[in-house]
């Protein structure tokens, strides 16, 4: 009796790891302070969110539960591990979707990447990553400036309304006393 395993694994590498060893994936999620979902798809989504939030530290732990970690490590012995984890192809400092990070997280990531680049100035991928981070960080700064400007405009509008209301009340009160 053959079972149809088609669809058991997605083409996504994180899904592959989660579906390959769901018990270990649940333990890893729990170890990072989250309640692991029972549904495998939800568990995979949680792991993806942790990759985005925790970055390289979480990815290293995730690779420890990779179903093919022994084969990946054997195949990877002769290759440089500076930018990739090996068979999975994850960048070692994978940041997920940069736009989901806060301005502070982006600034920290930018500084960290800049330090790595100063240690190895020939790293083209680091230069590219630094540029991507800078672009997103610049957008965040512009958004923050717009929010600040809008906030100041709202404060001035409320102050103007309060002043006008005060003048109206003051003039209404002084007009009734003189009669």
N, C-alpha and C positions, 0 to 999 in steps of 0.2 A: 504494500500500500504506500504510494508516494504522496507526500504532502506538497501542496503548492506553496512555496516560500516566496513567490513573486509578491512584491508589495510589503514584505516583512521589513525590509530596510529601504529607507529613502536614499536618494543620491546625495543627500546632505551628510557631511562628515560627522557632524554632532549627533544627528539622528542615528547614524551607524553605531556610534559609541554607546549612546543611551539604549538603543534597542538590542545591542550586542551584550550588554551587561546591566540590565535595569536595576538589579539589586545594588550593585556598586554605585550606579548613578544616583539612586535614592539616598544612599549613605553619604555621598559627596555633597549633595544638595543640603542634607540635614546638617552635615559638618560645617557648612557655611551659614547656618542659622535659619534656614528656610524649612518649611514643612513640605516634604516631597509629595507631589500629586500622585494619585494612584494610576491615572490614565497615562500611558506611555507618551502620547503626543503632548499632553500638558507638561509632563516631566521634561521632555525634550525642549519645549518652549522655555521652561524655567532655567534649564541649563544654558540655553542661548542667552537669556537675560543676564545670567551670572557671568558669562563670557564677556558681555558688553560692560558690565559694571566692574568686575574684578580684573579683567584683562589677563596679563601674562601669568600671574600667580595662580589663577583658577585654571588656565589652560594647562599649566604644568601638572596640576593635580588631575585634570580631566584625562590627560595623556596616560597617566598611570593606570587608568581603567580601560584603555583602548583595547578592544578585543584582539587586535593583531600587534600589540605592543612589542612582543618579542621579535616578530618578523621585521617590524619597522626599525627597531634598534639594531638588528643584525645588518639590515640593508643600509642603514645610515652611518655605519662606522667609518666608512671611507669618505663621507661627504662632510662639508663644513656645516656646522649647526648654528651659524651666526644669525641667519635670517629665518630659517624654516625649521619646523620640528621634525621633518623627515617625510615619511610616507603620506601623512595627512596633508601636508602643504600649508598648514596654518602658519601665519607669520608669528614669530615668537612674541612680539609685542602687539598682537592683534587688539585693536581698539573697538571693534564692532562698528556700529554706526556712530560716527563722531558727533553727529547732530543731536544725539540723545544725551551727550555728556553736558554737565554744567560748565559754566565759564571757568570756575575754579579748577575743575577736573581737566579741562582743556589746557589751562595755563600750566598745571603740573605736568601733564603729558608733553606739552611743548618743551618745557625746561628739561625734562628727562630725555627726550629725543635729541634735543640740542646737545646735551652733555655726551650722549652716545656718539653723535656725529663728530664732536670735537676729538673723541678718542680714536675714531676711524674715519677721517675726512673723505676717503674714497668710496664710502657707502652710498651708492646712487639710490638705493631703495630708501635709505634713511632720509636723504635729501627730498625725495618725493613725498615721503610720509610727513616730513616737517612742513613742506609746502601745503599739504592737505590740511594739516592741523591748523596752520596759520590762517588759511582761507576760512575755515569754519569758525575759528576764534575771532577773526575780524568781523564776520557776520554777526556773531553773538554780541560783540562790543557795539556794533551799529544798532542792533535790536535794543540793547540796554540803554543806549543813548536816546533812542526814540521813546522808550518807555519813560525815561527820566524827564525828557522834554514834555511829554504828554502829562506826566504827573505835575510838573511845575505849572503848566497851563491850567490844569484842573484846579490847583490851589489858588491861582490868581483869579480864576472865574468865581470860585466860592468866596474869596475875599471881596471881590467886586460886588457880588450879590449881597453879602452881609453889609457892606458899606451903603449900597442903595437902599436896602431894607431899613437900615438905621436912619438914613436921611428921611425916608418917607415917614417912619414912625415919629422921628423928631419933629418934622414939620407938621404932622397931623396933631401931635400933642401940643405944640406951641400955638397952633391956630385956634384950638378950642379954648385955651386959657384966656385969650385976648377978648373973647366975646362976652 
